[in-house]
Amino acid sequence: MIKLALGYCGLSDIEVEHKSTGEIVKGKTAYEVVINSTCICIQYNIHIDFNEFNTVVSIDPTKFRKIDDYQCSVNNEDPVFTEAPNVFKYAWAIMFDLNPIYSTIACS
């Protein structure tokens, strides 16, 4: 966590929002995920807890890519901003908890 004059930046500044799209794909519910950072600094190299994530649809690996059995990278490890969030869809029987577990913060 980095202390700034205006407060702190950390994993709590990474927002992961889920919502059902209302679509059914290959018999599974489709979900849209929006990931952004509300940190006033640049937040990149974001990793999300994999949590046994699965999907019946392809996800662009530059948006969400499995690194190992425990984590995925977001946005090809490039910065994520509120104005330009990382958005992808998946389809599975359940909605997965996707929690940030790591990021790099750069402040000028």
Secondary structure per residue as TSV (DSSP state, phi and psi in degrees):
chain	resnum	aa	ss	phi	psi
A	1	M	-	360.0	137.4
A	2	I	E	-107.4	128.9
A	3	K	E	-86.9	128.5
A	4	L	E	-122.3	163.8
A	5	A	T	-57.9	-31.0
A	6	L	T	-94.4	-0.6
A	7	G	E	139.5	-147.8
A	8	Y	E	-121.3	150.5
A	9	C	E	-119.5	138.6
A	10	G	S	-170.0	-164.5
A	11	L	G	-61.2	-27.1
A	12	S	G	-67.9	-13.3
A	13	D	G	-87.4	-2.3
A	14	I	E	-95.7	117.5
A	15	E	E	-101.1	131.0
A	16	V	E	-120.3	111.1
A	17	E	E	-111.1	133.4
A	18	H	E	-115.2	148.1
A	19	K	E	-157.4	147.0
A	20	S	E	-72.3	138.9
A	21	T	E	-85.9	-11.6
A	22	G	E	86.0	-3.6
A	23	E	E	-90.9	153.1
A	24	I	E	-115.7	125.1
A	25	V	E	-122.2	118.8
A	26	K	T	51.7	39.5
A	27	G	T	79.6	5.0
A	28	K	E	-117.0	151.1
A	29	T	E	-72.5	135.1
A	30	A	E	-91.7	139.4
A	31	Y	E	-126.6	146.6
A	32	E	E	-108.6	135.7
A	33	V	E	-117.4	131.9
A	34	V	E	-121.1	121.8
A	35	I	E	-118.3	126.1
A	36	N	E	-144.5	170.6
A	37	S	E	-119.8	133.0
A	38	T	-	-100.3	6.1
A	39	C	-	-67.0	141.7
A	40	I	S	-75.4	-12.8
A	41	C	S	-98.0	169.7
A	42	I	E	-76.0	130.5
A	43	Q	E	-121.6	119.5
A	44	Y	E	-139.3	-176.8
A	45	N	E	54.7	41.9
A	46	I	E	-79.1	130.2
A	47	H	E	-118.0	140.8
A	48	I	E	-117.1	140.0
A	49	D	E	-57.8	124.2
A	50	F	-	-67.8	-38.7
A	51	N	T	48.1	42.8
A	52	E	T	58.7	31.2
A	53	F	-	-56.4	140.8
A	54	N	-	-150.5	158.7
A	55	T	-	-158.0	153.2
A	56	V	S	-99.0	1.1
A	57	V	S	-118.1	153.9
A	58	S	-	-75.8	142.1
A	59	I	-	-117.1	133.3
A	60	D	-	-55.4	119.3
A	61	P	T	-64.6	-15.6
A	62	T	T	-77.2	-17.0
A	63	K	T	-91.9	-41.0
A	64	F	E	-157.3	113.3
A	65	R	E	-134.2	134.0
A	66	K	E	-68.7	129.5
A	67	I	-	-95.7	-46.9
A	68	D	S	-153.7	-165.3
A	69	D	S	-70.4	-6.6
A	70	Y	S	-120.1	-16.6
A	71	Q	E	-151.0	157.9
A	72	C	E	-124.4	153.3
A	73	S	E	-98.4	153.5
A	74	V	E	-114.7	137.2
A	75	N	G	55.9	38.8
A	76	N	G	55.7	28.1
A	77	E	G	66.5	11.3
A	78	D	-	-81.3	165.8
A	79	P	-	-61.1	150.9
A	80	V	-	-121.0	132.5
A	81	F	B	-125.8	154.2
A	82	T	T	-57.2	-38.7
A	83	E	T	-72.1	-21.3
A	84	A	B	-139.7	70.0
A	85	P	-	-69.6	162.3
A	86	N	E	-89.9	122.0
A	87	V	E	-126.1	133.3
A	88	F	E	-150.4	166.1
A	89	K	E	-122.6	149.4
A	90	Y	E	-141.7	166.0
A	91	A	E	-137.9	126.7
A	92	W	E	-159.7	172.3
A	93	A	S	-68.8	-24.5
A	94	I	S	-131.4	160.6
A	95	M	-	-90.5	125.6
A	96	F	-	-85.1	146.5
A	97	D	-	-79.5	118.5
A	98	L	-	-115.7	102.0
A	99	N	-	-111.0	134.4
A	100	P	E	-63.9	136.4
A	101	I	E	-124.4	-11.9
A	102	Y	E	-160.9	146.3
A	103	S	E	-161.2	163.0
A	104	T	E	-112.0	135.9
A	105	I	E	-116.6	132.3
A	106	A	E	-125.7	119.9
A	107	C	-	-116.4	140.1
A	108	S	-	-92.5	360.0
